[in-house]
Amino acid sequence: MFVSENLSVNEKGHLTAGGVDTVELAKQYGTPLYVMDENLIRKHCASFKNSIDKYYDGKGLVCYASKAFCCKEMCRVMMSEGIGLDVVSIGELYTAKCAGADFEKICFHGNNKTDEELEFAVENNVGRIIVDNIFELERLNSIAEKKNVTANIMFRIKPGVDAHTHNFIRTGQIDSKFGFALETGEAFEAVKEAVSCSHIHLKGLHCHIGSQIFDIAPFEEAARVMLEFIAKIKKELDFEVDELNLGGGFGIMYTEDNDPVPYENYMEKVSEVVKSCCNQLNIKQPFILIEPGRSIAGPAGITLYTVGGVKHIPDIRTYVSIDGGMIDNPRYILYQSEYEALVANRAGEPRDTKVTIAGKCCESGDLIGEGMKLQKVEPGDVIAVCATGAYNYSMASNYNRIPRPPVVFIKDGQSRVVVKRETLEEIVANDI
Ligand SMILES: *Cc1c(COP(=O)(O)O)cnc(C)c1O
């Protein structure tokens, strides 16, 4: 049993990803190595896209939250799937531009966009700038005025929905740095102001209630709250909001304890709520956007490492040291995230030992996990950590001046590098 459907074991007892022998990949490209299965990425894109076609008459757009995993080739894959991009910085916007992305299909987020970022977005005709606060609305209006264009925006709203997830990634509630609160009237005041701004077109409203969510109910509740707000705007300001962006946050399987909902089911259920609320509230059905990130990239990725030392501390624990760690996967040190790992060159054997997998950085907290089940492990073995496609490469750092690993895509039994391994020259490239 593996956490991702594309993983298997071949006749040599080696772990395969998308049909490719991971031990061979480690040999060919070196470790640490990110491996992503392009077919699985595309499959997840298609299930979100098809769910909008099937349950909401195609009146919507999937925007991949590129912060989960962003590089030019990923943007190209999204484009070829007919999917837009959600970006949160000029760096992600620039990557999208280099990949030739359609800027009409971009949502530009962020709670503190700089003037440089807003100008870049306006110059490149970003389809939707998600405005986070009044200060930003005013700055954007004057930037658009100077350039003599109208900026299309959505407002980030805090719908006050508790998504039952880790506190650090819960963002729908009032005590969040993101967006406008509904309860206090702040959101309504912002809408009033936007409607009167000369160079702003309010296209819609946005909410994102958190991440790694397994229930559908909080999404349904958020949609209900947002539609009630749209009805209030229509009634009191005589202004019809065209679009509703319901964000991302769909949970994935990191360990066997996680039980994700099939991705189609979200739109199936949420569409029902949207349609019935619109009827009840006498408003038109909005164009819907959703922004999956983790659920598109996460399950498609694994990270391969080579084991250095194995340290048995009698009656305490066994440390298995690998050639990567928090530099390529900071999620344990950030959130104590759980992962499953296996010895790729012995993947068919039972995982009957418990170990702590330790990274190579000078931090005691630099771990991939504690109490992890693993096959018998020796120096030189290849370890695969599963479901690392999201928030790993994108969160990687050069702590201890360790070069970042490359990313290899697997497609139809073939592998290719999409991000090269960082070199030592690049580590010192900006040093004077
Ligand atoms: C992070 C984020 C997402 C994606 O969240 P996932 O949990 O990766 O699906 C979508 N929209 C916004 C605004 C976000 O901040």
The ligand as a MOL file (V3000), in Angstrom:
LIG
                    3D

  0  0  0     0  0            999 V3000
M  V30 BEGIN CTAB
M  V30 COUNTS 15 15 0 0 0
M  V30 BEGIN ATOM
M  V30 1 C -2.3680 28.4090 -0.6710 0
M  V30 2 C -3.5230 28.9050 -1.4000 0
M  V30 3 C -4.2240 28.0600 -2.2490 0
M  V30 4 C -3.8800 26.6130 -2.4320 0
M  V30 5 O -3.9990 25.8550 -1.2750 0
M  V30 6 P -3.7650 24.2810 -1.3380 0
M  V30 7 O -3.9640 23.8470 0.0550 0
M  V30 8 O -2.3780 24.0570 -1.8140 0
M  V30 9 O -4.7760 23.7260 -2.2810 0
M  V30 10 C -5.2630 28.5850 -2.9690 0
M  V30 11 N -5.6160 29.8960 -2.8520 0
M  V30 12 C -4.9680 30.7290 -2.0350 0
M  V30 13 C -5.3750 32.1420 -1.9590 0
M  V30 14 C -3.9130 30.2710 -1.2720 0
M  V30 15 O -3.2830 31.1040 -0.4580 0
M  V30 END ATOM
M  V30 BEGIN BOND
M  V30 1 1 1 2
M  V30 2 1 2 3
M  V30 3 2 2 14
M  V30 4 1 3 4
M  V30 5 2 3 10
M  V30 6 1 4 5
M  V30 7 1 5 6
M  V30 8 2 6 7
M  V30 9 1 6 8
M  V30 10 1 6 9
M  V30 11 1 10 11
M  V30 12 2 11 12
M  V30 13 1 12 13
M  V30 14 1 12 14
M  V30 15 1 14 15
M  V30 END BOND
M  V30 END CTAB
M  END
